[in-house]
Amino acid sequence: MKPDDELLFCALGGSGEIGMNVNLYGCQGKWLMVDLGMTFSGNEYPGVDLVFADLEFIEERKKDLLGIVLTHAHEDHIGAVPYFAEELGVPLYATPFTARLIAAKLDEAGNSANVELNVIDHLDRFELGPFGVRYVPLAHSIAEGNALLIDTPQGRIFHTGDWKLDDEPLIGQPATAEELTAIGDQGVLALVCDSTNVFNPEPSGSEGAVRDGLLAEVARHQGKRVVVTTFASNVARLHTLGEVARKTHRQLCVAGRSLDRIIRAGQASGYLKDLPPVIDFDTAMSLPRGEVLVVATGGQGEPRAALARIAEDTHPIGLEAGDVVLFSSRQIPGNEIAIGRIQNRLAARDITIVTDRQSHIHVSGHPGRPELEALYGWLRPQILVPVHGELRHMREQARLGRACGIPKAIIQQNGDLVRLAPGKPGKISEVRAGRLVLDGDIITPADGEAQVMRRRLANNGLVIVVLDGKGRAHVEAIGLPLDEDLDEFVHEAREDVAAALARIKGGQRHDREVVTEAARLAARRAASRWSGKKPQVRVILPEY
């Protein structure tokens, strides 16, 4: 597929799911990529930390790919850059704060010299083939959240990235209603829009209100050591916590390497200039308990993050009964068990836990329904393309957009190739849009043999049968629920294997494949009979 005199859209990630955003626009034979994100693994991928979109479709067309434009610096929008940017071989474009974090990632990966990173400092329009691109600042839970205004010969696209409306954002200056209305006055063909919070009937809320909530909450806990956990990337929240520390006469301590990295990048980009001096762990622990405010990573239950270690009492920052942990972050779906585990460890030590359900200490970075309705009214697009959400989120946004008067809403998922113009907009075909995983140091297909086998082993265990040349078998069982019956199972399985081998006639006794399969089936039947499981069975014939 090569775009001709038409405007195409295709998501390879982030449509039908939250995270791993990768979007493509095609026009006049060329492609433009918006964002190159990843997501963190769940239980479906044992032994894997990171999951990526499969880029096979655009890799096969990379000679026609003009560049990658990054909307903002969250991992689900830039996290895959160090793994794929060099291979794609095209320039990257980002605003200064985002560019600093990308540059650090590329340096860490050792490929910064091979990737061209362009910093768009003044939100000036830049040209990439048939695409004219301009950043439009919008509020979000990170510095320099941006939409993209993309001009094409077939019409103008407003790609929101992640966004919200905030009358008091504390960091940055988002586009005003008047500026967005002016964009709408010039005509918007398609609005490609964040769907994450479409079911929220209320506005997402202001960072200024969170500042007031955090100030009141921390002030309540005089004489107690207070830890606040929040998203490291939320520069506005870090600014807020600096103000809270100063106004409650507490020293600020930071626990977590990602927080250190964000603070450095933020200050280098002109943010966090008023952040109080940060004290080290030893100084924090030497102060009276009510004179320190700790900001820690790990609010999503990450097992190696600072908060998990604080909860386990293995971190230099120690807490005692009566101390307080404030969860100034939302619970990302899928992390409930991990977060609950840490909260239970804190509760077992009689540490007070406060979440956004109890106190106004967090607001979302994504738009609720009133914000979506406002943006529709300002931009007045001809087409709405919901992205960045599960299917239920995107369908609901499509319904909302049509109810607000948008003529056409297109429901698409990863791999759907959509024509936006000319003619009737809609899906025209499908392309490959799978998943890749970082397994150790190797990027492999998520549905590859290694992952399939690992899931089978996790579910059913493993039986190993080692045969000697005389029809005798040594049997080992790993992960079967046999416990006291293990020795009896092994004895019976050995007898079953020997009997199965004895039944092989003639020349087939020397056929390795026949012998292996007979031994495998006999051992598996024995395991199923004893345990009710159907384990993987591996037969080894050293000198058979």
Summary of the structure (lengths in Angstrom):
residues: 544
radius of gyration: 27.9
end to end distance: 53.0
largest distance: 89.3
contacts: 1900
relative contact order: 0.12
helix: 36%
strand: 25%
